[in-house]
Amino acid sequence: ESERGAQPPFGFWDPLGLSADGDVATFKRRRASEIKHGRIAMLAAMGYMTPEITGKFPGYLSPSTGVKYADIPNGLAAISKVPVVGWLQIFAWTAVCELWEDQVPGTPGHEGEFCFKAFKVTSDAPETRETKLASELANGRLAMMAIIGLFFQDGLTGSAY
């Protein structure tokens, strides 16, 4: 009940009993994964909505194939429109981000503290830092549900909104 992320009304919520065995190393690994997936989901949810709200970049996504940013639809329909080289760039950047920081137990990366400043929660006051980290967990959990909801809505209706 005292772990970060235990918030009202559920407290420490573990409906599948994954932490019932009390294995601290496994819990910490899962928590680091939860933080990472939450951050990815927050970026994904914003990336899903932002082009619809603010518009798309001008110019070409792929000048050699004549694909403009405006030609790429929002949502799941974009998967088939992005050129293969674009997907390779996305996967390469993901690999760089994943391999950049050492994530073995006992390192900041294992605890979810990655070197990218945009993702780093900083504060001198321990209580402020703890509040921000708990908020990040809660927002990450919400974002994971949001992006799954957006995927389902788009997949069922064919519309991102």
C-alpha positions as CSV (number, residue, x, y, z in Angstrom):
1,E,0.0,0.0,0.0
2,S,2.9,2.4,0.5
3,E,4.3,1.9,-3.1
4,R,4.2,4.8,-5.5
5,G,1.1,4.6,-7.6
6,A,-1.1,3.3,-4.9
7,Q,-3.8,5.9,-5.2
8,P,-7.4,6.3,-4.1
9,P,-9.9,4.8,-4.5
10,F,-8.2,1.4,-5.3
11,G,-5.0,1.8,-3.2
12,F,-2.5,-0.8,-4.4
13,W,-4.4,-2.3,-7.3
14,D,-3.2,-5.7,-8.5
15,P,-6.3,-7.6,-9.6
16,L,-4.3,-10.5,-11.2
17,G,-2.1,-10.9,-8.1
18,L,1.1,-10.5,-10.1
19,S,2.9,-9.1,-7.0
20,A,1.5,-11.6,-4.6
21,D,4.7,-13.6,-4.4
22,G,6.6,-10.6,-3.0
23,D,9.5,-10.7,-5.5
24,V,10.9,-7.2,-5.2
25,A,13.1,-7.5,-8.3
26,T,10.2,-8.6,-10.5
27,F,8.1,-5.8,-9.1
28,K,10.7,-3.2,-9.9
29,R,11.2,-4.5,-13.4
30,R,7.4,-4.3,-14.0
31,R,7.3,-0.8,-12.5
32,A,10.0,0.4,-14.8
33,S,8.1,-1.2,-17.7
34,E,5.0,0.5,-16.6
35,I,6.7,3.9,-16.5
36,K,8.2,3.4,-19.9
37,H,5.0,2.2,-21.5
38,G,3.1,5.1,-19.8
39,R,5.5,7.6,-21.3
40,I,5.1,6.0,-24.7
41,A,1.3,6.0,-24.4
42,M,1.3,9.7,-23.4
43,L,3.3,10.5,-26.6
44,A,1.2,8.2,-28.7
45,A,-2.1,9.7,-27.5
46,M,-0.8,13.2,-28.2
47,G,0.5,12.1,-31.6
48,Y,-2.8,10.6,-32.4
49,M,-4.7,13.8,-31.7
50,T,-2.3,16.6,-32.5
51,P,-2.4,16.5,-36.3
52,E,-6.1,16.6,-36.2
53,I,-6.1,19.7,-33.9
54,T,-3.1,21.7,-35.2
55,G,-2.8,20.5,-38.7
56,K,0.1,18.7,-40.4
57,F,3.6,19.7,-41.4
58,P,3.9,21.4,-44.8
59,G,6.0,19.7,-47.5
60,Y,7.0,16.2,-48.3
61,L,7.3,13.1,-46.0
62,S,9.1,11.3,-48.9
63,P,10.1,13.6,-51.7
64,S,11.4,10.6,-53.8
65,T,7.9,9.0,-53.8
66,G,5.9,12.2,-53.8
67,V,4.2,11.5,-50.4
68,K,3.2,14.8,-48.7
69,Y,2.5,15.0,-44.9
70,A,-1.0,16.1,-45.9
71,D,-1.5,12.8,-47.7
72,I,-1.0,10.8,-44.6
73,P,-4.3,10.1,-42.9
74,N,-4.7,10.3,-39.1
75,G,-5.0,7.1,-37.0
76,L,-4.5,3.5,-38.0
77,A,-4.9,4.3,-41.7
78,A,-1.5,6.0,-41.6
79,I,0.3,2.6,-41.1
80,S,-0.1,1.6,-44.7
81,K,0.7,5.1,-46.1
82,V,4.1,5.7,-44.4
83,P,7.0,4.4,-46.7
84,V,9.0,1.4,-45.5
85,V,12.1,3.7,-45.0
86,G,10.0,5.8,-42.7
87,W,9.2,2.8,-40.5
88,L,12.8,1.8,-40.5
89,Q,13.7,5.2,-39.2
90,I,11.1,5.0,-36.5
91,F,12.3,1.5,-35.4
92,A,16.0,2.7,-35.5
93,W,15.2,5.7,-33.3
94,T,13.3,3.4,-30.9
95,A,16.3,1.1,-30.7
96,V,18.6,4.1,-30.0
97,C,16.3,5.3,-27.2
98,E,16.0,1.8,-25.7
99,L,19.7,1.0,-25.8
100,W,21.0,4.5,-24.9
101,E,20.5,4.1,-21.2
102,D,21.7,1.2,-19.1
103,Q,18.7,-0.5,-17.5
104,V,20.2,-3.2,-15.4
105,P,19.0,-3.4,-11.7
106,G,20.5,-0.7,-9.6
107,T,20.9,1.9,-12.3
108,P,18.7,5.1,-12.8
109,G,17.4,3.6,-16.1
110,H,16.1,0.6,-14.3
111,E,14.1,2.9,-12.0
112,G,12.7,4.7,-15.0
113,E,15.0,7.7,-14.8
114,F,16.2,8.0,-18.4
115,C,18.7,10.7,-19.6
116,F,16.2,12.4,-21.9
117,K,15.4,15.6,-20.1
118,A,11.9,15.8,-21.5
119,F,11.1,12.6,-19.5
120,K,13.0,13.3,-16.4
121,V,11.1,14.3,-13.2
122,T,13.3,16.7,-11.3
123,S,12.8,18.5,-8.0
124,D,15.0,19.3,-5.0
125,A,12.1,18.7,-2.5
126,P,11.6,14.9,-2.0
127,E,7.8,15.3,-1.4
128,T,7.4,17.4,-4.6
129,R,9.4,14.8,-6.6
130,E,7.3,11.9,-5.2
131,T,4.1,13.8,-6.0
132,K,5.3,14.3,-9.6
133,L,6.4,10.7,-10.0
134,A,3.0,9.5,-8.7
135,S,1.2,11.8,-11.1
136,E,3.4,10.5,-14.0
137,L,2.3,7.0,-13.1
138,A,-1.4,7.9,-13.0
139,N,-1.2,9.9,-16.2
140,G,0.7,7.1,-17.9
141,R,-2.0,4.6,-16.8
142,L,-4.7,6.9,-18.2
143,A,-2.8,7.4,-21.4
144,M,-2.4,3.6,-21.9
145,M,-6.2,3.3,-21.7
146,A,-6.7,6.3,-23.9
147,I,-4.5,5.1,-26.7
148,I,-6.1,1.6,-26.6
149,G,-9.5,3.3,-26.7
150,L,-8.4,5.4,-29.7
151,F,-7.2,2.3,-31.5
152,F,-10.4,0.5,-30.9
153,Q,-12.6,3.4,-32.0
154,D,-10.5,3.9,-35.1
155,G,-10.5,0.1,-35.9
156,L,-14.3,-0.3,-35.4
157,T,-15.5,2.9,-37.0
158,G,-12.6,3.7,-39.4
159,S,-12.4,7.2,-37.9
160,A,-9.8,8.5,-35.4
161,Y,-12.5,10.8,-33.9
